[in-house]
Amino acid sequence: MTRILWLLAAAAACSSQTETGPALVELAGSVARRDGQAVAGAQVTVAGRTVTTGADGAFTLDGIPRGAFLARVEIAGERSHTAPASALPGRAARLVVPDAPAAGAADIWLAGDVMFSRRYVDPDGDGDPADALVHPADPAHGVGEVLRHVAPLMHDADLAVINLETAVTDAGMIHPRKPYTLRSSPDVLSGLREAGVGLAGLANNHVFDYTDGGLARMIELVDAAELPRVGAGRNWDEAVEPRIVDLNGLRVAIIAATSITGRPYQAGDGDAYEGDDLPPYYTADPGEGSHPGALRLGQDNLLESLARADRAGADVTVLLAHGGTQYSRDESPFIRDMARFAIDHGVDLVVGHHPHVIQAIETYRGVPILYSVGNLAFDQQFAETFPALVVEARLTKNRAPEVAVRPIYLDDFTPRALAGDEAVRALRELAARSAALGTTLDIDAGAGRATVRTTPVPAATERTVELTSPLLPGPVPRSLPARLIDGAEFVTRVDVPAGVRVDLGRPLLAGGFDDGAADDGDLPVGWQIVGAEKSFVRDGPQAELHLKRSRASAEDSTARSAGRVPVTPGARLTLLGRFRRDVDAGTALARLVLYADRETGSEPVAVAVARGASDEWHDFSIDFIVPPGAAYAQVQLVHEPPTRGAEGIAAFAGVELLQWGGAFGGGDVAFSGASHIALEGTGGTAQATVHLATHPRVTP
């Protein structure tokens, strides 16, 4: 049975704004190398306008559309560069470009899982490809369209690497036991090459989906497309062979291996993913009768690949490790052990995939391990699979790699680089999780990227905030949530007097309605608009969403969060925001809907609602404990039918969904990724001193 809770919005009227066209802002920014060196005399082009940077690398452009964008940067004597950035009031943008070309150094770009079947060719499952993203009549063009927002970033690198997690074949027999199989058209290969992909990792659990004949044919097709590959072969000897790439006088060895093999899990022998025995197995193993397959991740195979890389004279070695538990935020112990083993024997960088979600970053003996970077192009419909990372690494002989990550987001299965506040929020979450593994990330808020430090940095207090909050009556008097973070800071400690307890909230759905994705659209990241004539007003401090609806309309005018976000049963959730409606509009509703599963079409377990019926701005706050049986949440913003006028507008701003960690008595903060604070106590007010730092507290 669905439980429904109706809440009235707390009154806090603010001045309203009128609807306008696209907001234009002044863009103040700078161009810098990845090592921080300013670039003077660079030509910067944004929204069709060009300016030259000064001696300090700075520039200013007026009349730039508010939101995220891809800027082009031209530097004399170099290929052109692309840099994601954001134009927001009062925020400086930093366009970070690769370091100057140098002999013996190379820039590589690495991303996660890629496929182009299922919903790419039939989005709604009706068998009609008319609405296909990758149309069967021209798959190469479709691939180019899907990757068009990140292709310029791939072309910036000396080498762009992906995990091609699909059978690409026109032959073979479908695997008889696998529950999920993937097959993409052979024509996608030319689309990948055109988009800038320079190497495809094939060590994964889907290249063998059409068994021996399918993989043998795939290898022929990949080679014919002149797309370098690694990690699978017609036999073990071919699969274990590293790929050697010569880049600017640097010999780079790429090794790829998978722990997902179709074999049943055995302790110490792989990942607990497919517990069933699913022969024929996906990997090519040594010995007589070796069949086509991927390289199995294990010590013996790693040692053989590394020995071959050494004999080939490799200066730097990168391992692509495919494994872990799908949709888990926690790194796999087996992948951790294999990554460390590889580093102990000479690997210089480890990049992982398969979980389809972002996992933390660890450094081991000064070498970064990116346990899972998520997807680059995949058709999953789960909210946690939409965010992902791309890796920007500068490789140099006899030096540790310089590694940075940039967040991306898959909207309609299409990747876009994040910029501005959206990028910072994603990087704060990653930095906090990585700090728990003893690793520090330096977040460059203006550039929307973070550099992996090979040694931890102490979380020194940069500033303190003194907080006094009124407590609302209840079984446990508690304050309304207060925002602590607006940028790349972290809560490291909270001091409170006796009798006061602290609760810290992290955003599950964060921010307003600015466009934080560097693409050619204007939709805010993480939202879907259903049956509505919508517009965005972005001429004030907070962007607004306007939903228009007529009295005659029978369809709800709704904005909803993309997918269902995982939540913790028993945890406290808070949905915050502001809303108003026109005099002639219907009621504005903010709904927090809880479900037992992530699948669309299932009935909710519980619903909490805030109603707004005023033409003045009001704050709303829904506080709710996740009941038993609920595991996923979705936010829905609804404009009900007008009852007086012919049509009207319901407006929303600053909508955020928080999950709270649980009240404690103050002190050092275990997880630094919180953005909000609430206080509990017994009096009418409660006080706290909050310590903020530029880096999260690192767990040794």
C-alpha positions as CSV (number, residue, x, y, z in Angstrom):
1,M,0.0,0.0,0.0
2,T,1.3,3.5,-0.9
3,R,1.5,5.9,2.0
4,I,0.8,9.6,1.2
5,L,1.9,12.5,3.3
6,W,0.7,16.0,2.5
7,L,2.8,18.9,3.7
8,L,2.3,22.6,3.6
9,A,5.1,24.8,2.4
10,A,6.8,27.0,5.0
11,A,6.1,30.6,4.2
12,A,9.1,32.6,3.2
13,A,8.1,35.0,0.5
14,C,10.7,36.4,-1.9
15,S,10.6,38.7,-4.9
16,S,9.5,37.0,-8.1
17,Q,11.1,37.3,-11.5
18,T,9.4,37.7,-14.9
19,E,10.0,35.2,-17.7
20,T,12.8,36.3,-20.1
21,G,14.7,35.0,-23.0
22,P,18.2,33.4,-22.8
23,A,20.2,35.2,-20.1
24,L,23.5,36.7,-21.2
25,V,26.4,37.1,-18.8
26,E,30.0,38.4,-18.7
27,L,32.4,35.5,-18.9
28,A,35.7,36.2,-17.0
29,G,38.2,33.5,-17.4
30,S,41.7,32.3,-18.1
31,V,43.6,29.8,-20.1
32,A,46.2,27.6,-18.4
33,R,48.2,24.4,-19.0
34,R,47.5,21.4,-16.9
35,D,50.6,22.2,-14.9
36,G,49.1,25.6,-14.0
37,Q,51.2,27.7,-16.4
38,A,49.2,30.7,-17.8
39,V,48.9,30.8,-21.6
40,A,49.3,34.2,-23.2
41,G,48.2,35.1,-26.7
42,A,45.7,32.2,-27.0
43,Q,42.6,32.7,-29.2
44,V,39.5,31.7,-27.2
45,T,36.2,31.2,-29.0
46,V,32.9,30.9,-27.1
47,A,29.5,31.1,-28.7
48,G,30.9,32.4,-32.0
49,R,32.9,35.2,-30.3
50,T,36.7,35.2,-30.1
51,V,39.1,37.0,-27.7
52,T,42.9,36.9,-27.1
53,T,44.3,36.1,-23.7
54,G,46.5,38.6,-22.0
55,A,50.0,38.1,-20.5
56,D,48.4,36.4,-17.4
57,G,46.2,34.2,-19.6
58,A,43.1,36.1,-18.7
59,F,40.2,37.1,-21.0
60,T,36.7,38.6,-20.8
61,L,33.8,38.2,-23.1
62,D,30.4,40.0,-22.8
63,G,27.1,38.6,-23.9
64,I,27.8,34.9,-23.4
65,P,24.7,32.7,-22.8
66,R,24.5,31.6,-19.2
67,G,25.4,27.9,-18.8
68,A,28.0,25.3,-19.8
69,F,29.8,25.2,-23.1
70,L,32.8,23.8,-25.0
71,A,35.3,26.5,-25.7
72,R,37.9,26.3,-28.5
73,V,41.4,27.4,-27.7
74,E,43.9,28.1,-30.5
75,I,47.6,28.3,-29.5
76,A,50.3,29.1,-32.1
77,G,52.2,26.0,-33.3
78,E,49.7,23.6,-31.7
79,R,46.6,21.7,-32.7
80,S,43.4,23.4,-31.5
81,H,42.1,22.5,-28.0
82,T,38.7,22.1,-26.5
83,A,37.9,23.0,-22.9
84,P,34.5,22.6,-21.1
85,A,33.6,25.5,-18.9
86,S,30.6,27.4,-17.5
87,A,29.4,31.0,-17.6
88,L,27.7,31.8,-14.4
89,P,27.3,35.2,-12.6
90,G,30.3,35.8,-10.3
91,R,32.1,32.6,-11.3
92,A,35.5,32.6,-13.1
93,A,36.1,29.9,-15.7
94,R,39.4,28.2,-16.3
95,L,40.1,26.7,-19.7
96,V,42.6,24.0,-19.0
97,V,44.5,22.7,-22.1
98,P,47.2,20.0,-22.4
99,D,50.8,20.9,-21.5
100,A,53.0,22.1,-24.3
101,P,54.1,19.2,-26.6
102,A,57.3,17.7,-25.6
103,A,59.4,14.8,-26.7
104,G,59.0,11.8,-24.5
105,A,55.7,12.9,-23.1
106,A,52.1,12.0,-24.2
107,D,48.6,12.9,-23.2
108,I,46.1,10.0,-23.1
109,W,42.4,10.1,-22.6
110,L,40.6,7.1,-21.1
111,A,36.9,6.4,-20.7
112,G,34.7,3.5,-19.7
113,D,32.2,1.1,-21.2
114,V,30.8,1.6,-24.8
115,M,28.1,-0.3,-26.7
116,F,25.6,0.7,-29.4
117,S,22.8,-1.8,-29.4
118,R,19.5,-2.3,-27.6
119,R,18.0,1.1,-26.8
120,Y,20.5,2.9,-29.1
121,V,18.7,1.2,-32.1
122,D,15.2,0.9,-30.6
123,P,14.7,3.4,-27.7
124,D,11.1,2.5,-26.9
125,G,11.3,-1.2,-27.8
126,D,8.5,-1.0,-30.4
127,G,10.7,-2.5,-33.2
128,D,10.6,0.7,-35.2
129,P,14.0,2.3,-35.7
130,A,12.6,5.6,-36.7
131,D,13.6,7.2,-33.4
132,A,16.9,5.4,-33.1
133,L,20.0,7.2,-31.9
134,V,22.2,4.8,-34.0
135,H,20.0,4.0,-37.0
136,P,20.6,0.7,-38.7
137,A,20.8,2.6,-42.0
138,D,23.9,4.6,-41.0
139,P,25.4,3.4,-37.7
140,A,28.6,5.3,-38.1
141,H,26.7,8.6,-38.3
142,G,24.7,7.6,-35.2
143,V,27.9,6.9,-33.3
144,G,29.2,10.3,-34.3
145,E,26.0,12.0,-33.0
146,V,26.1,10.1,-29.7
147,L,29.7,11.1,-29.1
148,R,29.6,14.6,-30.6
149,H,29.9,16.4,-27.3
150,V,33.0,14.5,-26.1
151,A,34.7,13.8,-29.5
152,P,36.6,17.2,-29.4
153,L,38.1,16.1,-26.0
154,M,39.2,12.8,-27.5
155,H,40.8,14.6,-30.5
156,D,42.8,16.7,-28.0
157,A,44.7,13.7,-26.8
158,D,47.5,11.8,-28.3
159,L,45.6,8.6,-27.7
160,A,41.9,8.1,-26.6
161,V,41.1,4.7,-25.1
162,I,37.7,3.1,-24.5
163,N,36.4,-0.3,-23.3
164,L,34.3,-1.7,-26.2
165,E,31.9,-3.8,-24.3
166,T,29.8,-5.4,-27.0
167,A,30.2,-8.0,-29.7
168,V,30.7,-6.1,-33.0
169,T,30.0,-8.8,-35.5
170,D,27.8,-10.1,-38.3
171,A,28.6,-13.8,-37.5
172,G,28.6,-16.3,-34.7
173,M,26.1,-18.0,-32.5
174,I,24.6,-16.2,-29.5
175,H,25.9,-17.4,-26.2
176,P,23.5,-20.2,-25.0
177,R,23.5,-19.4,-21.3
178,K,24.1,-15.7,-20.8
179,P,21.1,-13.7,-19.6
180,Y,22.2,-10.5,-21.3
181,T,24.0,-10.3,-24.7
182,L,25.0,-7.3,-26.7
183,R,25.7,-7.0,-30.4
184,S,26.5,-3.8,-32.3
185,S,26.7,-3.2,-36.0
186,P,30.2,-3.5,-37.6
187,D,29.7,-0.1,-39.0
188,V,30.0,1.5,-35.6
189,L,33.8,0.9,-35.8
190,S,34.3,3.7,-38.4
191,G,32.2,6.0,-36.3
192,L,34.4,5.4,-33.3
193,R,37.5,6.1,-35.3
194,E,36.0,9.3,-36.7
195,A,35.1,10.4,-33.2
196,G,38.7,10.1,-32.1
197,V,39.0,6.7,-30.5
198,G,42.5,5.5,-30.9
199,L,42.4,2.2,-29.1
200,A,39.7,-0.2,-28.0
201,G,40.0,-2.5,-25.0
202,L,38.3,-5.8,-25.6
203,A,38.8,-7.5,-22.3
204,N,35.3,-7.6,-20.9
205,N,32.3,-10.0,-20.5
206,H,30.5,-9.0,-23.7
207,V,33.0,-9.5,-26.5
208,F,32.2,-13.2,-26.4
209,D,28.4,-12.8,-26.5
210,Y,28.4,-14.5,-30.0
211,T,30.9,-17.1,-28.9
212,D,34.0,-18.2,-30.8
213,G,32.8,-17.4,-34.3
214,G,31.5,-14.0,-33.3
215,L,34.7,-12.9,-31.6
216,A,36.9,-14.2,-34.4
217,R,34.8,-12.2,-36.8
218,M,34.9,-9.1,-34.5
219,I,38.7,-9.2,-34.5
220,E,38.7,-9.3,-38.3
221,L,36.4,-6.3,-38.4
222,V,38.2,-4.2,-35.8
223,D,41.5,-4.8,-37.6
224,A,40.0,-4.0,-41.0
225,A,38.7,-0.7,-39.5
226,E,42.3,0.1,-38.4
227,L,41.2,0.5,-34.8
228,P,44.0,-0.7,-32.5
229,R,42.8,-3.3,-30.0
230,V,44.0,-5.1,-26.9
231,G,42.8,-7.6,-24.4
232,A,41.2,-10.3,-26.6
233,G,42.4,-12.5,-29.4
234,R,41.8,-15.6,-31.5
235,N,43.8,-17.5,-28.8
236,W,45.5,-16.9,-25.5
237,D,48.8,-15.9,-27.1
238,E,47.1,-13.1,-28.9
239,A,44.9,-12.0,-26.0
240,V,47.8,-11.7,-23.6
241,E,49.9,-9.5,-26.0
242,P,50.1,-5.9,-24.8
243,R,49.4,-3.1,-27.3
244,I,52.5,-1.0,-27.8
245,V,51.8,2.6,-29.0
246,D,54.5,5.0,-29.9
247,L,53.5,8.6,-28.9
248,N,55.9,11.5,-29.3
249,G,58.9,9.3,-28.7
250,L,57.3,7.5,-25.7
251,R,56.6,3.8,-25.9
252,V,53.3,3.1,-24.1
253,A,52.1,-0.4,-23.3
254,I,48.4,-1.0,-22.8
255,I,47.3,-4.2,-21.1
256,A,43.6,-5.2,-20.7
257,A,42.1,-8.0,-18.7
258,T,38.7,-9.0,-17.2
259,S,37.8,-10.8,-14.0
260,I,34.2,-11.5,-15.3
261,T,34.7,-14.8,-17.2
262,G,31.4,-16.8,-16.9
263,R,33.0,-19.1,-14.4
264,P,31.3,-19.5,-10.9
265,Y,32.9,-17.4,-8.2
266,Q,35.6,-19.0,-6.1
267,A,37.3,-17.2,-3.2
268,G,40.4,-15.5,-4.4
269,D,39.8,-16.4,-8.1
270,G,37.6,-13.5,-9.3
271,D,34.6,-11.3,-8.6
272,A,31.3,-12.4,-7.2
273,Y,29.2,-11.2,-10.1
274,E,27.9,-14.2,-12.1
275,G,27.5,-16.9,-9.5
276,D,26.1,-19.3,-12.1
277,D,28.4,-21.5,-14.2
278,L,28.0,-20.1,-17.8
279,P,30.1,-22.1,-20.2
280,P,31.4,-21.6,-22.8
281,Y,33.6,-19.3,-20.8
282,Y,34.5,-15.8,-22.1
283,T,38.3,-15.9,-21.8
284,A,41.1,-17.4,-23.9
285,D,43.3,-19.6,-21.7
286,P,46.8,-21.0,-22.4
287,G,47.3,-24.5,-23.6
288,E,46.2,-26.6,-26.5
289,G,42.8,-25.9,-27.8
290,S,42.8,-22.3,-26.7
291,H,39.8,-20.6,-28.3
292,P,39.0,-16.9,-29.0
293,G,38.3,-15.0,-25.9
294,A,39.3,-12.1,-23.6
295,L,42.3,-12.1,-21.4
296,R,41.5,-13.3,-17.9
297,L,42.7,-11.1,-15.0
298,G,45.1,-13.0,-12.9
299,Q,48.7,-12.9,-11.7
300,D,50.1,-15.3,-14.3
301,N,48.6,-13.4,-17.2
302,L,49.6,-10.1,-15.8
303,L,53.2,-11.2,-15.4
304,E,53.3,-12.5,-19.0
305,S,51.8,-9.3,-20.4
306,L,54.3,-7.2,-18.4
307,A,57.2,-9.4,-19.5
308,R,56.2,-8.9,-23.2
309,A,55.8,-5.1,-22.6
310,D,59.3,-5.0,-21.1
311,R,60.8,-6.9,-24.0
312,A,59.1,-4.4,-26.4
313,G,60.9,-1.6,-24.6
314,A,57.8,0.0,-23.1
315,D,58.5,3.2,-21.1
316,V,55.1,3.4,-19.4
317,T,52.5,0.7,-18.8
318,V,48.7,1.2,-18.3
319,L,46.3,-1.6,-17.1
320,L,42.7,-1.6,-18.1
321,A,41.0,-3.8,-15.4
322,H,37.4,-4.9,-16.1
323,G,35.7,-6.3,-13.0
324,G,33.9,-5.6,-9.8
325,T,30.3,-5.7,-8.7
326,Q,27.8,-3.9,-10.9
327,Y,26.2,-0.8,-9.5
328,S,28.3,-1.0,-6.3
329,R,30.1,2.2,-5.1
330,D,32.6,0.1,-3.3
331,E,35.7,-1.2,-4.9
332,S,36.1,-5.0,-5.4
333,P,38.7,-6.6,-3.1
334,F,39.8,-8.8,-6.0
335,I,40.3,-5.8,-8.3
336,R,42.2,-4.0,-5.6
337,D,44.5,-7.0,-5.1
338,M,45.1,-7.4,-8.8
339,A,45.7,-3.6,-9.2
340,R,48.3,-3.6,-6.4
341,F,49.9,-6.8,-7.8
342,A,50.2,-5.1,-11.2
343,I,51.7,-2.0,-9.7
344,D,54.2,-4.0,-7.6
345,H,55.4,-5.5,-10.9
346,G,55.7,-2.3,-12.9
347,V,52.3,-0.9,-14.0
348,D,52.1,2.9,-13.9
349,L,48.4,3.5,-14.1
350,V,45.2,1.4,-13.5
351,V,41.9,2.3,-15.0
352,G,38.8,0.1,-14.1
353,H,35.3,-0.4,-15.5
354,H,32.4,-2.8,-15.4
355,P,30.4,-1.6,-12.4
356,H,28.8,1.1,-14.6
357,V,29.0,3.6,-11.7
358,I,31.8,5.8,-10.4
359,Q,34.0,4.3,-7.7
360,A,36.7,5.9,-5.6
361,I,40.3,6.6,-6.6
362,E,43.2,5.2,-4.6
363,T,46.9,5.7,-4.9
364,Y,49.2,2.8,-4.1
365,R,53.0,3.3,-4.1
366,G,52.3,6.6,-5.8
367,V,50.3,5.0,-8.7
368,P,46.7,6.0,-9.2
369,I,44.0,3.3,-9.3
370,L,40.7,4.4,-10.7
371,Y,38.5,1.5,-9.7
372,S,35.6,2.3,-11.9
373,V,35.1,5.3,-14.3
374,G,31.6,4.2,-15.3
375,N,30.2,4.4,-18.8
376,L,31.0,6.4,-21.9
377,A,28.1,5.2,-24.1
378,F,25.7,2.7,-22.6
379,D,22.0,2.4,-22.6
380,Q,21.2,1.7,-19.0
381,Q,18.3,3.6,-17.5
382,F,19.4,3.6,-13.8
383,A,20.1,7.0,-12.3
384,E,23.4,5.9,-10.7
385,T,24.8,4.9,-14.2
386,F,24.3,8.4,-15.7
387,P,27.3,10.1,-14.0
388,A,30.8,8.9,-15.2
389,L,34.4,10.0,-15.4
390,V,37.0,10.5,-18.2
391,V,40.6,10.3,-17.4
392,E,43.2,12.8,-18.6
393,A,46.8,11.5,-18.1
394,R,50.1,13.0,-19.0
395,L,52.6,10.1,-19.4
396,T,56.3,10.8,-19.2
397,K,59.3,8.4,-19.2
398,N,60.8,7.8,-15.7
399,R,58.1,10.0,-14.0
400,A,54.9,9.2,-12.3
401,P,51.8,9.9,-14.5
402,E,50.0,13.2,-13.9
403,V,46.4,12.1,-13.7
404,A,43.2,14.2,-13.6
405,V,39.5,13.3,-13.9
406,R,36.7,15.1,-15.5
407,P,33.0,14.3,-14.7
408,I,30.6,13.6,-17.6
409,Y,26.9,12.8,-17.6
410,L,24.9,10.5,-19.9
411,D,21.6,12.2,-20.9
412,D,19.5,10.1,-23.3
413,F,22.5,7.7,-23.4
414,T,24.7,10.6,-24.8
415,P,27.8,11.7,-22.9
416,R,28.4,15.4,-22.1
417,A,31.2,17.0,-20.0
418,L,30.0,18.7,-16.9
419,A,31.1,22.2,-16.0
420,G,30.5,24.7,-13.3
421,D,28.6,23.8,-10.2
422,E,27.5,20.4,-11.6
423,A,31.1,19.4,-12.1
424,V,32.1,20.6,-8.6
425,R,29.3,18.6,-7.0
426,A,30.3,15.4,-8.7
427,L,34.0,15.9,-7.9
428,R,33.3,16.7,-4.2
429,E,31.5,13.4,-3.9
430,L,34.4,11.6,-5.6
431,A,37.0,13.4,-3.5
432,A,35.2,12.5,-0.2
433,R,35.0,8.8,-1.2
434,S,38.6,8.8,-2.3
435,A,39.7,10.4,0.9
436,A,38.4,7.3,2.7
437,L,41.0,5.3,0.7
438,G,43.8,7.7,1.7
439,T,43.8,9.6,-1.6
440,T,43.6,13.4,-2.1
441,L,42.0,15.1,-5.1
442,D,42.8,18.7,-6.0
443,I,39.5,20.2,-7.4
444,D,39.9,23.0,-9.9
445,A,36.3,24.4,-9.6
446,G,36.7,26.8,-12.5
447,A,37.9,24.1,-14.9
448,G,35.5,21.3,-13.7
449,R,38.3,18.8,-13.2
450,A,40.3,17.3,-10.4
451,T,43.9,16.2,-10.2
452,V,44.9,13.0,-8.3
453,R,47.6,13.7,-5.8
454,T,50.1,10.9,-5.3
455,T,50.6,11.9,-1.7
456,P,47.8,12.9,0.7
457,V,47.4,16.5,1.8
458,P,46.4,17.3,5.3
459,A,42.9,18.8,5.6
460,A,43.9,22.1,7.2
461,T,41.0,24.3,8.3
462,E,40.6,27.2,5.9
463,R,37.7,28.9,7.7
464,T,35.1,28.3,10.3
465,V,31.4,29.1,10.3
466,E,29.6,30.0,13.5
467,L,26.0,28.7,13.3
468,T,23.0,29.5,15.5
469,S,19.8,27.8,14.4
470,P,16.3,27.8,15.9
471,L,15.0,24.3,16.8
472,L,11.5,23.3,15.6
473,P,9.2,21.5,18.0
474,G,9.0,17.8,17.8
475,P,9.9,14.5,19.5
476,V,13.5,15.5,18.9
477,P,13.7,19.3,18.4
478,R,15.6,19.9,15.1
479,S,16.6,22.8,13.0
480,L,15.8,23.3,9.3
481,P,18.7,22.3,7.0
482,A,21.3,25.0,6.5
483,R,23.6,25.0,3.5
484,L,27.3,25.0,4.4
485,I,29.0,24.4,1.0
486,D,28.9,26.5,-2.1
487,G,32.0,25.4,-4.0
488,A,34.8,23.0,-3.6
489,E,35.0,23.0,0.2
490,F,34.6,20.1,2.7
491,V,33.3,19.8,6.2
492,T,36.1,18.3,8.3
493,R,34.9,18.9,11.9
494,V,31.9,20.3,13.8
495,D,32.2,21.4,17.4
496,V,29.0,21.7,19.5
497,P,28.2,22.3,23.2
498,A,27.0,19.5,25.4
499,G,23.4,18.4,24.6
500,V,23.6,19.4,20.9
501,R,23.9,16.8,18.2
502,V,24.8,17.3,14.5
503,D,23.4,15.7,11.4
504,L,25.1,16.2,8.0
505,G,23.3,15.8,4.7
506,R,24.8,14.9,1.3
507,P,23.0,15.8,-2.0
508,L,21.4,12.9,-3.9
509,L,19.9,15.4,-6.3
510,A,21.5,18.8,-6.2
511,G,21.1,22.3,-7.5
512,G,18.8,24.4,-9.5
513,F,18.0,24.7,-13.2
514,D,21.1,26.0,-14.8
515,D,22.5,24.1,-17.7
516,G,25.6,22.3,-16.3
517,A,26.3,20.1,-19.3
518,A,28.6,21.3,-22.1
519,D,26.4,20.5,-25.1
520,D,24.1,22.2,-27.5
521,G,20.9,22.1,-25.4
522,D,19.5,23.9,-22.4
523,L,18.1,21.2,-20.2
524,P,19.5,21.1,-16.6
525,V,21.4,17.9,-15.7
526,G,19.4,15.2,-14.1
527,W,15.9,16.3,-15.0
528,Q,13.3,15.1,-17.5
529,I,10.3,17.2,-18.6
530,V,7.0,15.2,-19.3
531,G,4.0,16.6,-21.0
532,A,4.8,20.2,-20.4
533,E,5.5,23.5,-22.1
534,K,8.6,24.4,-20.2
535,S,11.0,27.3,-20.0
536,F,14.0,28.3,-17.9
537,V,14.5,31.8,-16.4
538,R,18.2,32.3,-15.7
539,D,18.6,36.0,-15.1
540,G,18.8,35.9,-11.3
541,P,21.0,34.2,-8.6
542,Q,19.0,31.0,-9.0
543,A,17.7,29.6,-12.2
544,E,14.0,28.8,-12.4
545,L,12.0,26.1,-14.1
546,H,8.6,27.3,-15.4
547,L,5.9,24.7,-16.2
548,K,3.0,26.1,-18.3
549,R,-0.4,24.3,-18.3
550,S,-3.8,25.1,-19.7
551,R,-7.1,24.3,-18.0
552,A,-8.0,22.1,-21.0
553,S,-4.9,20.0,-20.7
554,A,-5.6,16.4,-19.5
555,E,-1.9,15.5,-19.2
556,D,0.2,16.4,-16.1
557,S,2.8,19.1,-16.6
558,T,5.7,17.5,-14.8
559,A,9.4,17.7,-14.3
560,R,11.0,14.6,-12.7
561,S,14.4,13.6,-11.7
562,A,16.1,11.3,-14.2
563,G,15.7,7.8,-13.0
564,R,15.3,6.6,-9.4
565,V,18.1,7.4,-7.0
566,P,19.2,4.7,-4.5
567,V,18.4,5.6,-0.9
568,T,19.1,3.8,2.4
569,P,16.2,2.3,4.3
570,G,15.7,4.0,7.6
571,A,17.6,7.1,6.5
572,R,16.2,10.6,6.8
573,L,15.6,12.4,3.4
574,T,14.8,16.1,3.0
575,L,13.5,17.6,-0.2
576,L,14.2,21.4,-0.3
577,G,13.3,24.1,-2.7
578,R,11.2,27.1,-3.6
579,F,8.0,27.4,-5.6
580,R,5.3,29.8,-6.7
581,R,2.4,30.0,-9.2
582,D,0.8,32.6,-11.3
583,V,-2.6,34.0,-10.2
584,D,-4.2,32.0,-13.1
585,A,-2.2,28.8,-12.6
586,G,-3.0,25.6,-10.8
587,T,-1.3,24.4,-7.7
588,A,2.5,23.8,-7.7
589,L,3.4,20.4,-6.2
590,A,6.7,19.0,-5.1
591,R,6.6,15.3,-4.6
592,L,9.1,12.9,-3.0
593,V,8.2,9.4,-4.3
594,L,9.8,6.2,-2.8
595,Y,9.9,2.9,-4.6
596,A,11.0,-0.7,-3.9
597,D,12.9,-1.0,-7.1
598,R,14.4,1.1,-9.9
599,E,12.2,-0.2,-12.7
600,T,9.8,2.2,-14.3
601,G,6.1,1.4,-14.0
602,S,6.2,-0.1,-10.5
603,E,3.9,1.3,-7.8
604,P,5.4,3.7,-5.1
605,V,5.9,2.6,-1.6
606,A,5.3,6.1,-0.1
607,V,4.7,9.6,-1.4
608,A,5.3,12.9,0.4
609,V,3.9,16.1,-1.1
610,A,4.4,19.9,-0.6
611,R,1.7,22.2,-2.1
612,G,2.2,25.7,-3.2
613,A,-0.8,27.9,-4.0
614,S,0.7,31.4,-3.7
615,D,1.9,33.8,-6.4
616,E,4.8,34.7,-4.1
617,W,7.9,32.6,-3.7
618,H,7.8,30.2,-0.8
619,D,10.3,27.8,0.6
620,F,9.3,24.2,1.0
621,S,10.9,21.4,3.0
622,I,9.7,17.7,3.0
623,D,11.3,15.6,5.8
624,F,10.8,11.9,5.5
625,I,12.2,8.7,6.9
626,V,12.7,6.0,4.2
627,P,10.3,3.2,5.2
628,P,11.0,-0.5,5.1
629,G,10.7,-1.9,1.6
630,A,11.7,1.4,-0.1
631,A,15.1,1.6,-1.8
632,Y,14.8,4.3,-4.5
633,A,13.6,7.8,-4.6
634,Q,12.4,10.2,-7.4
635,V,11.5,13.9,-7.2
636,Q,8.5,15.1,-9.2
637,L,7.5,18.7,-9.7
638,V,4.0,19.1,-10.9
639,H,1.7,21.9,-12.2
640,E,-1.9,20.9,-11.5
641,P,-4.7,22.1,-13.9
642,P,-5.6,25.8,-13.5
643,T,-9.1,26.2,-11.9
644,R,-9.5,29.9,-12.6
645,G,-7.6,31.2,-15.7
646,A,-7.2,29.6,-19.1
647,E,-3.6,28.8,-18.5
648,G,-0.8,29.7,-16.1
649,I,2.8,28.9,-14.9
650,A,4.1,27.1,-11.9
651,A,7.7,28.0,-11.1
652,F,10.3,26.1,-9.1
653,A,13.9,26.9,-8.0
654,G,16.7,25.6,-5.9
655,V,15.4,22.0,-5.6
656,E,17.6,19.6,-3.8
657,L,17.2,16.1,-2.3
658,L,19.4,15.3,0.7
659,Q,20.1,12.1,2.6
660,W,21.3,12.5,6.2
661,G,24.0,10.5,7.8
662,G,22.6,10.3,11.3
663,A,23.0,12.6,14.3
664,F,26.2,12.5,16.3
665,G,27.8,14.4,19.1
666,G,30.2,16.5,17.1
667,G,33.9,16.1,16.4
668,D,35.9,15.0,13.3
669,V,33.7,14.2,10.3
670,A,34.1,10.7,8.8
671,F,32.6,11.6,5.4
672,S,33.4,15.1,4.2
673,G,31.1,15.2,1.2
674,A,28.2,16.7,3.1
675,S,26.7,20.0,1.9
676,H,24.0,20.7,4.6
677,I,23.8,20.7,8.4
678,A,21.0,20.3,10.9
679,L,21.2,20.6,14.6
680,E,19.3,18.8,17.3
681,G,18.9,19.8,21.0
682,T,16.6,20.5,23.8
683,G,16.4,24.3,23.9
684,G,14.9,26.9,21.6
685,T,18.2,27.2,19.6
686,A,21.4,25.3,19.0
687,Q,24.9,26.5,18.2
688,A,27.8,24.9,16.3
689,T,31.2,25.8,15.0
690,V,31.8,24.2,11.5
691,H,35.4,23.7,10.2
692,L,35.7,23.9,6.4
693,A,38.8,22.9,4.3
694,T,39.8,22.8,0.7
695,H,40.4,19.1,1.0
696,P,38.5,16.3,2.8
697,R,39.9,14.6,5.8
698,V,42.0,11.7,4.5
699,T,41.8,8.3,6.2
700,P,45.4,6.9,6.5
